[in-house]
Amino acid sequence: MNDALTYIKDTIVAAATPPGTGGVAVVRISGPEAASIATRMVGELPEPRTAGLRIFQDAEGRELDIGIALYFPAPRSFTGETVVELQGHGGQVVVAGIVDAAVSLGARNAEPGEFSKRAFLNGKLDLAQAEAIADLVGSGTRQAARAALRSLAGAFSRAVESLQEQLTTLRLHVEAAIDFPEEEIDFLADDALAQRIDAARRSFEELAQTAATGSVLRDGYRIVIVGKPNAGKSSLLNLLSGQEAAIVTDVAGTTRDILREQIDIDGLAVELVDTAGLREDPDRVEAEGIRRAREAMRQADAVLWVQDATDPAEPAHGENLPEGIPIIVVRNKIDLTGEAPGRDPATGNPRLRVCALTGAGVGELRGAIRELAGYHDLGEGAFTARRRQLDALARARSHFDLGRTALAETRSGELLAEELRLAQRALGEVTGELTSDDLLGRIFSEFCIGK
């Protein structure tokens, strides 16, 4: 991976809009030579932050396109460097010609996420905000997009910074007690310290819950629908997706392959995976479908085990399922048994009674999926979070709890102070205050080219 010095010297170029044919495409140039390269391509640059109609040319003066040029002198730009954006027509050949012209004049092709990475390195964004750009681009629901936008606006970062301030105040209190042990007052036992520790504990809990919801919003939730042939799995998929996505007949074993549908449950993006019915002695084609069904289960976040309510041989719970995967047991076809729709009292796995034909009980099923995913609609308080960030928060919370325990059991201010310091280091990884070059490379490699 290039180091920060290389980023300062290099000028990069890339299309900021996705490949394909469209009305408009944007090519972005950023770096110390952006203005000079763009001047050779379009002639005189327009006034800063003012659109100007220009003819785009290559290094030999051949016309490439006619479009809009925008000029953002450093440091007042997205990346903090001089940036020029060329807005032309959206043909792939046109865009490639503009990018190639910039490269021939001294720019290089940008790496994935390099514009956002430069914004981070130049202090325009912290790491949580930079990652929110990719989350916003990849949002699967409107709620996920709004949460990503709040992260981009700094909501996640401000929550972390607030917790950092609380830990700093705690450290000052504890280290003062360590530095002045001869004082008659035991600063480690006073109510003020206890109250601050309790306030920090609550802040950790609130941030962890919000971040966990943000992680589900960002990543979505994958559910595999399994059960015996003709239990109503495909009918349930069609009901939840709101369309005839799967073929439904009264012939057992209709579904032979994996079928996937994306649905939105109150802002939670859910991927439903319909699978072949699980039974003994299937034919060769169906056996391959069952093998794929079991492989899909191993990769799932949860399983919907669909039972035929009219079959007395159905087991009470799912059998031969991968260990550790949450299960919702769904008794289908209750219109034929006279059972009321709804949820059975909790006895291990959630159990619901539904009718995929009429839709009875589907509301309770959607609610059970939300609960199993740990998803709560936090409204305007939500922001997106990534697994990396959750891990850093968990490590910070672990250090904080170790420090609390050390103070309670041994009255050791030194141990508490050290664990608070380590907790702050872990929190610093969320916003990028303490982040290795290798980690930055992995993070930004997931971004789109031109972002």
C-alpha positions in Angstrom: 0.0 0.0 0.0 1.2 3.5 -0.8 2.3 5.6 2.2 1.0 9.1 3.0 4.0 10.7 1.3 3.1 9.1 -2.0 -0.5 10.4 -1.6 0.8 13.9 -1.2 2.9 13.7 -4.4 0.5 11.8 -6.7 -2.4 13.2 -8.7 -5.2 10.6 -9.2 -8.1 10.3 -11.6 -11.2 8.1 -11.8 -14.8 8.1 -12.9 -16.9 9.0 -9.9 -20.1 7.6 -11.5 -20.7 3.9 -12.1 -19.8 2.4 -15.4 -22.4 2.1 -18.1 -24.4 4.3 -20.4 -26.2 7.4 -19.0 -26.9 11.0 -19.5 -24.1 12.3 -17.4 -20.8 10.9 -16.1 -18.3 12.6 -13.7 -14.6 12.2 -13.8 -12.7 13.4 -10.7 -9.0 14.5 -10.6 -7.4 15.2 -7.2 -3.8 16.1 -6.2 -1.1 18.7 -6.6 -1.2 18.6 -10.4 -4.9 18.5 -10.8 -5.3 22.1 -11.9 -2.5 22.0 -14.4 -3.7 18.7 -15.9 -7.2 20.0 -16.1 -6.1 23.3 -17.7 -4.4 21.4 -20.5 -7.6 19.4 -21.0 -10.2 22.2 -20.9 -8.3 25.4 -21.2 -8.9 28.1 -18.6 -10.5 26.8 -15.5 -13.7 28.4 -14.2 -13.8 30.4 -11.0 -13.6 28.2 -7.9 -16.9 26.3 -7.1 -18.5 27.8 -10.3 -19.6 25.6 -13.2 -18.1 26.4 -16.6 -19.0 25.0 -20.0 -15.8 23.6 -21.6 -14.6 21.4 -24.5 -12.6 18.4 -23.1 -9.5 17.6 -25.1 -6.7 14.9 -24.9 -3.0 15.6 -24.8 -2.9 16.1 -28.6 -5.7 18.5 -28.6 -8.3 16.1 -30.0 -11.9 16.9 -28.8 -13.3 14.2 -26.5 -16.5 15.8 -25.2 -18.3 19.0 -24.3 -19.4 19.3 -20.7 -19.1 21.1 -17.3 -15.9 21.8 -15.4 -15.8 22.5 -11.7 -12.7 23.7 -9.8 -12.1 23.2 -6.1 -8.7 24.7 -4.9 -7.1 23.1 -1.9 -7.9 22.9 1.0 -11.6 23.6 0.3 -12.4 20.3 -1.4 -13.7 16.8 -0.5 -10.1 15.4 -0.4 -8.5 18.5 1.0 -6.4 18.7 -2.2 -7.0 20.6 -5.4 -9.9 18.8 -7.1 -11.3 19.3 -10.6 -14.5 17.5 -11.7 -15.3 17.1 -15.4 -19.0 16.3 -16.0 -19.5 14.9 -19.5 -21.8 12.6 -21.3 -22.3 9.1 -19.9 -20.9 6.9 -22.6 -18.2 4.4 -21.6 -15.9 5.4 -24.5 -16.2 9.1 -23.6 -15.4 8.5 -19.9 -12.5 6.2 -20.8 -11.1 8.9 -23.1 -11.3 11.6 -20.4 -9.6 9.4 -17.8 -6.9 8.2 -20.3 -6.2 11.9 -21.3 -5.6 12.8 -17.6 -3.3 9.8 -17.2 -1.3 10.7 -20.3 -0.8 14.2 -18.8 0.6 12.9 -15.5 -2.2 11.6 -13.3 -2.5 7.9 -12.3 -5.6 5.8 -12.0 -7.1 6.0 -8.5 -7.2 2.9 -6.3 -10.6 1.8 -4.8 -11.7 4.3 -2.1 -8.6 6.5 -2.7 -10.5 9.8 -2.8 -12.1 9.0 0.6 -8.8 7.8 1.9 -7.2 11.1 1.0 -10.1 13.0 2.7 -9.3 10.9 5.8 -5.5 11.4 5.7 -6.0 15.2 5.1 -8.3 15.5 8.1 -11.5 16.2 6.2 -13.2 13.1 7.6 -12.5 10.7 10.4 -12.5 7.0 9.7 -16.1 6.4 10.8 -17.3 9.1 8.5 -15.2 7.8 5.6 -16.6 4.3 6.0 -20.1 5.8 6.1 -19.6 6.9 2.4 -19.4 3.3 1.3 -22.3 2.4 3.6 -24.4 5.1 2.1 -23.6 4.0 -1.5 -24.4 0.3 -0.6 -27.6 1.0 1.5 -30.3 -1.6 1.0 -33.2 0.3 2.6 -34.2 4.0 3.2 -33.6 3.6 6.9 -30.1 2.2 6.2 -29.4 5.2 3.9 -30.5 7.7 6.5 -28.4 6.0 9.2 -25.4 6.0 6.9 -26.0 9.7 6.2 -26.0 10.4 10.0 -22.7 8.6 10.3 -21.3 10.6 7.5 -22.5 13.8 9.3 -20.6 12.7 12.4 -23.3 11.1 14.7 -21.2 8.0 15.4 -18.0 9.9 15.8 -19.7 12.4 18.2 -21.0 9.5 20.4 -17.5 8.0 20.5 -15.9 11.4 21.3 -18.5 11.9 24.1 -17.5 8.6 25.7 -13.8 9.5 25.2 -14.4 12.7 27.2 -16.1 10.7 30.0 -13.1 8.3 30.2 -10.7 11.3 30.2 -12.5 12.8 33.2 -12.4 9.5 35.0 -8.6 9.2 34.3 -8.0 12.7 35.6 -9.9 11.9 38.8 -8.1 8.5 39.3 -4.6 9.8 38.5 -5.1 12.7 40.9 -5.9 10.2 43.7 -2.8 8.2 42.7 -0.5 11.3 42.7 -1.7 12.6 46.1 -2.1 9.5 48.3 -1.3 11.4 51.4 -4.5 13.4 51.3 -7.0 12.6 54.0 -9.8 12.2 51.5 -10.0 8.8 49.7 -10.7 10.1 46.1 -11.1 6.5 44.9 -14.0 5.9 47.3 -15.9 9.2 46.9 -19.4 9.4 45.4 -18.3 11.5 42.4 -16.0 8.8 41.1 -18.7 6.2 41.5 -21.3 8.3 39.7 -18.9 9.0 36.8 -18.1 5.3 36.5 -21.8 4.4 36.4 -22.5 7.1 33.8 -19.7 5.8 31.6 -21.1 2.3 32.0 -24.5 3.5 30.8 -22.9 5.3 27.9 -21.1 2.1 26.8 -24.4 0.2 26.9 -26.3 2.8 24.9 -23.5 3.1 22.3 -23.2 -0.7 22.0 -26.9 -1.1 21.4 -27.1 1.7 18.9 -24.0 0.4 17.0 -25.4 -3.2 17.0 -28.6 -2.0 15.4 -26.5 0.1 12.9 -24.5 -3.0 12.0 -27.7 -5.0 11.2 -29.0 -2.0 9.2 -25.7 -1.9 7.2 -25.2 -5.7 6.7 -28.8 -6.9 6.5 -29.9 -10.3 7.7 -29.9 -13.6 5.8 -32.6 -16.1 6.6 -32.8 -19.6 5.0 -36.3 -21.2 4.8 -36.1 -25.0 5.3 -38.5 -27.9 6.0 -40.0 -31.0 4.5 -41.2 -31.0 0.9 -44.7 -29.3 0.4 -44.6 -27.7 3.9 -45.2 -24.3 2.3 -41.7 -22.9 2.1 -42.2 -21.3 -1.3 -45.6 -20.0 -0.4 -44.1 -18.3 2.7 -41.3 -16.8 0.5 -43.9 -15.4 -1.8 -46.0 -14.0 1.1 -43.0 -12.3 2.7 -41.7 -10.9 -0.6 -45.1 -9.7 -1.8 -44.7 -11.4 -5.2 -44.8 -14.7 -7.0 -41.1 -15.3 -6.8 -41.3 -19.1 -6.4 -43.3 -21.7 -8.2 -46.0 -23.1 -5.9 -47.8 -26.4 -6.7 -49.2 -29.3 -4.6 -46.4 -31.5 -6.0 -43.8 -32.2 -3.3 -40.2 -31.3 -4.3 -41.0 -28.5 -6.8 -38.1 -26.4 -5.5 -34.8 -28.0 -6.6 -32.4 -25.0 -6.4 -31.6 -22.0 -4.2 -34.0 -19.0 -4.7 -33.1 -15.7 -3.2 -35.3 -12.6 -2.6 -34.6 -9.3 -0.9 -37.3 -7.8 1.3 -37.6 -4.8 3.6 -38.9 -5.4 7.2 -39.5 -2.0 8.7 -36.1 -0.8 7.4 -34.2 -4.0 7.9 -32.9 -5.5 4.7 -33.5 -9.3 4.8 -32.4 -11.8 2.2 -34.8 -14.8 2.1 -33.3 -18.0 0.8 -35.8 -20.7 -0.4 -34.4 -24.2 -0.5 -35.2 -27.7 -1.6 -37.3 -29.7 0.8 -35.4 -31.9 3.3 -36.3 -35.6 3.0 -34.8 -39.1 2.9 -34.2 -40.9 -0.4 -34.5 -38.0 -2.9 -33.6 -38.4 -6.6 -30.2 -37.2 -7.8 -31.3 -33.7 -8.8 -33.3 -33.1 -5.6 -30.3 -34.5 -3.6 -28.1 -31.8 -5.0 -30.7 -29.2 -4.0 -30.7 -30.6 -0.5 -26.9 -30.4 -0.3 -27.1 -26.8 -1.4 -29.8 -26.1 1.2 -27.6 -27.4 4.0 -24.7 -25.3 2.7 -27.0 -22.2 2.7 -28.0 -22.9 6.3 -24.3 -22.9 7.4 -24.0 -19.4 5.9 -27.2 -18.0 7.3 -27.9 -15.7 10.2 -31.1 -17.6 11.0 -33.3 -20.4 9.9 -37.1 -20.5 9.3 -38.1 -24.1 9.9 -41.5 -24.5 8.2 -43.7 -27.2 9.4 -46.9 -28.6 7.9 -49.5 -28.2 10.6 -51.5 -31.1 9.1 -48.6 -33.6 9.4 -48.6 -35.3 12.8 -45.1 -36.7 12.1 -43.6 -33.2 12.1 -41.0 -32.8 15.0 -41.6 -30.1 17.6 -38.4 -28.3 16.6 -36.1 -28.3 13.6 -33.9 -31.4 13.3 -30.4 -31.9 11.9 -29.8 -28.1 11.7 -26.4 -26.5 12.1 -25.5 -25.8 15.7 -25.5 -22.2 17.0 -27.9 -20.8 14.3 -31.1 -19.2 15.6 -34.3 -20.9 14.5 -37.9 -19.7 14.1 -40.3 -22.6 14.0 -43.3 -21.8 11.7 -46.4 -24.0 11.7 -48.0 -23.4 8.3 -51.4 -24.3 6.9 -53.3 -23.5 10.1 -56.3 -22.8 7.9 -56.7 -26.6 7.6 -56.3 -27.3 11.3 -58.4 -24.5 12.8 -55.5 -23.1 14.9 -55.4 -19.4 15.6 -52.6 -17.4 14.1 -50.0 -15.9 16.4 -47.1 -16.8 18.6 -46.8 -19.6 21.1 -45.3 -18.9 24.5 -41.6 -18.9 24.4 -40.1 -22.4 25.0 -36.7 -22.1 23.5 -36.9 -21.3 19.8 -39.7 -18.8 18.8 -42.7 -20.7 17.5 -45.4 -19.1 15.3 -48.7 -20.3 13.7 -49.3 -18.9 10.2 -51.1 -19.5 7.0 -49.0 -18.6 4.0 -52.1 -18.9 1.8 -54.2 -16.2 3.6 -51.4 -14.2 5.3 -52.7 -14.9 8.8 -49.9 -14.5 11.3 -47.4 -12.9 8.9 -47.3 -9.7 11.1 -46.1 -11.7 14.1 -43.6 -13.5 11.9 -42.1 -10.3 10.7 -41.8 -9.1 14.3 -40.1 -12.3 15.3 -37.5 -11.8 12.5 -36.8 -8.2 13.7 -36.3 -9.5 17.3 -34.1 -12.4 16.2 -31.9 -9.9 14.2 -31.7 -7.6 17.2 -33.1 -4.8 15.1 -34.8 -1.8 16.8 -35.9 1.2 14.8 -34.0 4.0 16.5 -35.5 6.7 14.3 -33.3 9.8 14.1 -30.8 8.3 16.6 -29.6 5.5 14.3 -26.2 5.4 12.5 -24.4 2.6 10.6 -21.7 0.5 12.2 -19.3 -2.1 10.9 -18.0 -5.3 12.4 -14.6 -3.7 12.8 -16.1 -0.9 14.8 -18.2 -3.3 17.0 -15.1 -5.2 17.8 -13.3 -2.0 18.9 -16.2 -1.0 21.1 -16.3 -4.5 22.6 -12.6 -4.3 23.5 -13.0 -0.9 24.9 -15.9 -2.1 27.1 -13.9 -5.1 28.2 -11.0 -2.9 29.4 -13.5 -0.5 31.2 -15.1 -3.5 33.0 -11.8 -4.9 34.0 -10.9 -1.5 35.5 -14.2 -1.3 37.4 -13.6 -4.8 38.8 -10.1 -4.0 39.8 -11.2 -0.8 41.7 -14.1 -2.6 43.4 -12.1 -5.7 44.5 -8.6 -4.3 45.2 -9.0 -0.5 45.4 -6.3 -0.3 42.8 -6.3 3.0 41.1 -3.3 2.1 39.0 -5.1 -0.8 37.4 -8.2 1.3 36.8 -6.2 4.1 35.2 -4.3 1.6 32.9 -7.5 -0.1 31.8 -9.1 3.3 31.1 -6.1 4.2 28.9 -6.5 0.9 27.0 -10.2 1.5 26.6 -9.5 4.9 25.1 -7.0 3.4 22.6 -9.7 0.9 21.5 -12.2 3.7 21.0 -9.6 5.6 19.0 -9.7 2.8 16.4 -13.3 3.6 15.6 -12.6 7.1 14.4 -9.1 6.4 13.1 -7.1 8.2 15.8 -5.1 4.9 16.1 -5.2 2.9 13.0 -2.5 0.9 11.2 -1.7 1.4 7.5 -2.6 -2.3 6.8 -6.1 -1.8 8.3 -6.6 1.4 6.3 -5.7 -0.5 3.1 -8.3 -3.2 3.9 -11.0 -0.7 4.7 -10.7 1.5 1.7 -10.1 -1.4 -0.7 -13.8 -2.2 -0.2 -14.9 1.1 -1.6 -15.9 1.8 -5.2 -13.3 3.3 -7.7 -13.9 7.0 -7.7 -15.2 7.2 -4.1 
